Amino acid sequence: MWGDAMLELRNIQASYGNVQALRDVSLTIHAGEIITLIGANGAGKSTTLMAISGIVACRGGQILLQGREIQGLAPDRIVAMGVSQVPEGRHIFAELTVQENLDLGSFLRTDKAGIRRDLDYVYSLFPFLAERRHQSGGTLSGGEQQMLAISRALMARPQLLLLDEPSMGLAPLMIKQIFAIIKTINKEHNTTIFLVEQNAHQALHLADRGYVIENGRIILTDSAERLLDNPEVQKAYLGI
């Protein structure tokens, strides 16, 4: 049994100019869950995450974080309330060192002892980052940069971690490592995970539940196990 609702989206509308990207998107994520949102390119997956983070403005509907409305708040306020996003394409600061990237993740925090503990935890998850803490982020491989981006988000100590296409452009072995780490973060820190992922097969094997989005609308939701067995999902997203 999962905890109370961590996040609720109620009939969210969002647009880019005259193009409506999200149409009455509603979903619920309970504390401690791993939820995945799958769909084709342009379906509205990334826009959903950016609406939660305050990067894309909502033109209607409500976003509730533990019962408190957050739509319309500035992104830094939302981070301070416990939501961190790892963006598509990682977007680390290539000229800064690994350590400086991680320091930026904890920028809004003042609990120095807690920051040190979380830094030790991040370095235990990714020992190679500790070895390269003085190396610039731009010299890391794509997979290593993805791990740095996840670590930077963790340094904000989120209750809810939003992950946008973490497997994009990575080799199969690196994808396997990334997904194993995501599961570890969920179990060890009880961090709720909302995963947007085009690799639907991997995402559904990791997640507890899933939502399918098409043309800006949620068209299906079920347990991850049942979605894996759903013939329509298999045909459209799993290549079966």
Order of alpha helices (4+ residues) and beta strands (2+ residues): beta-beta-beta-alpha-beta-beta-alpha-beta-alpha-alpha-alpha-alpha-beta-alpha-beta-alpha-beta-beta-alpha-alpha
